[in-house]
């Protein structure tokens, strides 16, 4: 765990956040850290913008896949053609 994440965890505890909320926030920061190539301390607005664009692109792809999927009439699952 990096110093920045540890400081964030301590601050969330100090502010009396719920344990599940702290865990969720820290997991989101760690997820973000995996998508950028530099340490958290060196991340700037450009890195954050790049992550937003990649998230939007992946969500568009998921929507396209989901749009092609149609359940069959009798409860089964199938792909539309």
Secondary structure as the mmCIF struct_conf table of DSSP 4:
data_model
#
loop_
_struct_conf.conf_type_id
_struct_conf.id
_struct_conf.beg_label_comp_id
_struct_conf.beg_label_asym_id
_struct_conf.beg_label_seq_id
_struct_conf.end_label_comp_id
_struct_conf.end_label_asym_id
_struct_conf.end_label_seq_id
HELX_RH_AL_P HELX_RH_AL_P1 UNK A 3 UNK A 14
TURN_TY1_P TURN_TY1_P1 UNK A 15 UNK A 16
HELX_RH_AL_P HELX_RH_AL_P2 UNK A 19 UNK A 35
BEND BEND1 UNK A 36 UNK A 38
HELX_RH_3T_P HELX_RH_3T_P1 UNK A 40 UNK A 42
HELX_RH_AL_P HELX_RH_AL_P3 UNK A 45 UNK A 68
STRN STRN1 UNK A 69 UNK A 71
TURN_TY1_P TURN_TY1_P2 UNK A 73 UNK A 74
BEND BEND2 UNK A 75 UNK A 75
STRN STRN2 UNK A 77 UNK A 79
#
